[in-house]
Amino acid sequence: MNEPQVFPLTVLFLCTHNSARSILAEALLNDIGRGRFKAYSAGSNPSENQQPNPFALRVLQHAGVSTEGLYSKSWDAFSGLGAPTMDLIITVCDNAAGEVCPIWPGHPATAHWGYSDPSNLGDSEEEKLAAFNQTMLMIRRRLELLTSLPKEKLEHTYLQQSARDLSEL
């Protein structure tokens, strides 16, 4: 028999630098998760003084999504003693998906939702904003589908397959 899922469901989004895609995903899921989800983000290799990309913050704010408390951090913050236990870990960039991850407490479900890095798209400010906005909309689409799944699809035994099925959209 399946264990009933206890909410909020904790989700960690991973990227290399934790400045764009993972930051977008964290903010969006916390916004649309309505207490059923608690999102975090981290990077496999953020630089020493890494900050969230200003374009990511701008498109979130323009969409009415809070950016309060967002900051870039290493995935080490989520792999040691005292770290919150994750139910689901989603890589959002191909580099992080291919790296050897830490051992996560609690054996969370995992999935990869690949998105192009909007930081590398466009030359002008308008083009960069458009690229970040497009990435935000793609992430939002998957997150809306995730948050609308029935409770039984979010139970631990089904969570990994549910999250991986969404990567095909």
C-alpha positions as a printed NumPy array, in Angstrom:
array([[  0.   ,   0.   ,   0.   ],
       [  1.262,   3.492,  -0.861],
       [  2.249,   5.902,   1.853],
       [  0.056,   9.014,   1.711],
       [  1.996,  12.107,   0.67 ],
       [  2.422,  14.702,   3.379],
       [  2.198,  18.274,   2.127],
       [  3.922,  20.466,   1.398],
       [  5.835,  18.435,  -1.14 ],
       [  9.46 ,  19.677,  -1.166],
       [ 11.126,  20.221,  -4.534],
       [ 14.728,  21.197,  -5.288],
       [ 15.581,  22.645,  -8.697],
       [ 19.205,  22.259,  -9.776],
       [ 21.272,  24.065, -12.362],
       [ 24.982,  24.775, -12.675],
       [ 25.15 ,  28.339, -11.328],
       [ 21.727,  28.75 ,  -9.659],
       [ 21.195,  32.134, -11.27 ],
       [ 18.501,  31.758, -13.938],
       [ 16.443,  28.619, -14.669],
       [ 16.539,  27.12 , -11.183],
       [ 15.787,  30.525,  -9.618],
       [ 12.81 ,  30.946, -11.985],
       [ 11.511,  27.476, -11.096],
       [ 11.886,  28.017,  -7.335],
       [ 10.003,  31.325,  -7.383],
       [  7.287,  30.069,  -9.719],
       [  6.55 ,  26.87 ,  -7.808],
       [  6.417,  28.724,  -4.496],
       [  3.981,  31.151,  -6.137],
       [  1.645,  28.638,  -7.794],
       [  2.123,  25.743,  -5.349],
       [ -0.382,  27.262,  -2.932],
       [  1.028,  25.601,   0.158],
       [  1.049,  22.13 ,  -1.413],
       [  4.651,  22.61 ,  -2.572],
       [  7.766,  24.194,  -1.073],
       [ 10.457,  24.898,  -3.645],
       [ 14.174,  25.466,  -3.287],
       [ 16.963,  25.898,  -5.823],
       [ 20.698,  25.36 ,  -5.878],
       [ 23.645,  25.08 ,  -8.213],
       [ 26.272,  22.427,  -8.693],
       [ 28.974,  25.034,  -9.236],
       [ 27.914,  28.591,  -8.42 ],
       [ 30.708,  31.138,  -8.448],
       [ 31.835,  32.545,  -5.104],
       [ 29.717,  35.704,  -5.325],
       [ 26.998,  34.318,  -7.594],
       [ 23.75 ,  36.3  ,  -7.619],
       [ 20.444,  35.612,  -9.349],
       [ 20.471,  36.939, -12.893],
       [ 18.868,  40.406, -12.947],
       [ 16.83 ,  39.441, -16.022],
       [ 15.361,  36.464, -14.13 ],
       [ 14.359,  38.741, -11.281],
       [ 12.871,  41.299, -13.671],
       [ 10.644,  38.824, -15.531],
       [  9.454,  37.306, -12.247],
       [  8.608,  40.71 , -10.825],
       [  6.861,  41.714, -14.049],
       [  4.767,  38.516, -13.783],
       [  3.812,  39.414, -10.204],
       [  5.921,  36.649,  -8.641],
       [  7.777,  37.45 ,  -5.423],
       [ 11.561,  37.468,  -5.62 ],
       [ 12.007,  38.013,  -1.895],
       [ 14.562,  35.669,  -0.371],
       [ 15.937,  34.396,  -3.683],
       [ 19.689,  33.923,  -3.685],
       [ 22.223,  31.677,  -5.391],
       [ 23.562,  28.768,  -3.342],
       [ 25.436,  25.502,  -3.719],
       [ 23.662,  22.172,  -3.719],
       [ 25.87 ,  21.287,  -0.736],
       [ 23.376,  23.245,   1.377],
       [ 20.83 ,  20.487,   0.682],
       [ 22.951,  17.379,   1.048],
       [ 24.237,  17.558,   4.612],
       [ 22.901,  17.103,   8.093],
       [ 20.104,  19.481,   8.941],
       [ 19.171,  20.029,   5.303],
       [ 15.486,  19.828,   4.434],
       [ 14.534,  16.432,   3.033],
       [ 13.431,  16.685,  -0.589],
       [ 10.599,  14.715,  -2.136],
       [ 11.593,  15.598,  -5.699],
       [ 14.769,  16.923,  -7.32 ],
       [ 14.55 ,  18.339, -10.842],
       [ 17.557,  19.345, -12.916],
       [ 16.715,  22.187, -15.287],
       [ 19.954,  22.376, -17.264],
       [ 21.782,  19.68 , -19.166],
       [ 25.11 ,  20.338, -17.419],
       [ 23.688,  19.697, -13.944],
       [ 21.817,  16.639, -15.224],
       [ 25.082,  15.066, -16.325],
       [ 26.998,  15.712, -13.124],
       [ 27.478,  13.315, -10.256],
       [ 25.048,  14.525,  -7.615],
       [ 25.477,  14.298,  -3.871],
       [ 23.655,  11.604,  -1.936],
       [ 20.347,  13.222,  -1.109],
       [ 18.768,  12.478,   2.268],
       [ 15.47 ,  10.593,   2.014],
       [ 16.03 ,   9.144,  -1.492],
       [ 13.935,  11.701,  -3.388],
       [ 12.385,  11.136,  -6.794],
       [ 14.358,  12.738,  -9.638],
       [ 13.598,  14.112, -13.086],
       [ 15.266,  16.246, -15.747],
       [ 13.415,  19.128, -17.381],
       [ 15.913,  20.672, -19.792],
       [ 15.697,  24.328, -20.796],
       [ 18.129,  26.396, -22.853],
       [ 20.055,  28.929, -20.827],
       [ 18.325,  32.282, -21.455],
       [ 21.524,  34.037, -20.31 ],
       [ 23.126,  32.912, -23.573],
       [ 20.283,  34.085, -25.825],
       [ 19.933,  37.507, -27.395],
       [ 22.264,  40.477, -27.647],
       [ 20.076,  43.428, -26.723],
       [ 18.293,  43.986, -23.436],
       [ 14.949,  43.426, -25.166],
       [ 16.113,  40.116, -26.657],
       [ 17.439,  38.925, -23.302],
       [ 14.204,  39.88 , -21.533],
       [ 12.237,  38.021, -24.206],
       [ 14.432,  34.922, -23.773],
       [ 14.005,  34.969, -19.983],
       [ 10.27 ,  35.517, -20.319],
       [  9.962,  32.589, -22.751],
       [ 11.927,  30.323, -20.399],
       [  9.779,  31.43 , -17.476],
       [  6.602,  30.614, -19.423],
       [  7.887,  27.142, -20.365],
       [  8.792,  26.394, -16.748],
       [  5.436,  27.739, -15.546],
       [  3.584,  25.43 , -17.971],
       [  5.217,  22.307, -16.52 ],
       [  4.812,  23.512, -12.956],
       [  1.109,  24.188, -13.485],
       [  0.747,  20.625, -14.738],
       [  2.728,  19.291, -11.76 ],
       [  0.647,  21.236,  -9.257],
       [ -2.591,  20.081, -10.858],
       [ -1.748,  16.375, -10.552],
       [ -4.106,  14.425,  -8.29 ],
       [ -2.755,  13.484,  -4.857],
       [ -2.204,   9.855,  -5.83 ],
       [  0.194,  10.909,  -8.633],
       [  2.232,  12.817,  -6.044],
       [  2.666,   9.887,  -3.681],
       [  6.276,   8.801,  -3.378],
       [  5.881,   5.607,  -5.421],
       [  4.442,   7.528,  -8.391],
       [  6.198,  10.874,  -8.041],
       [  9.28 ,  10.052, -10.091],
       [  7.282,   8.766, -13.049],
       [  4.848,  11.698, -12.84 ],
       [  7.706,  14.21 , -12.89 ],
       [  9.527,  12.411, -15.686],
       [  6.352,  12.233, -17.777],
       [  6.154,  16.019, -17.609],
       [  9.632,  16.303, -19.151],
       [  8.204,  14.994, -22.411],
       [  5.9  ,  17.999, -22.843]])
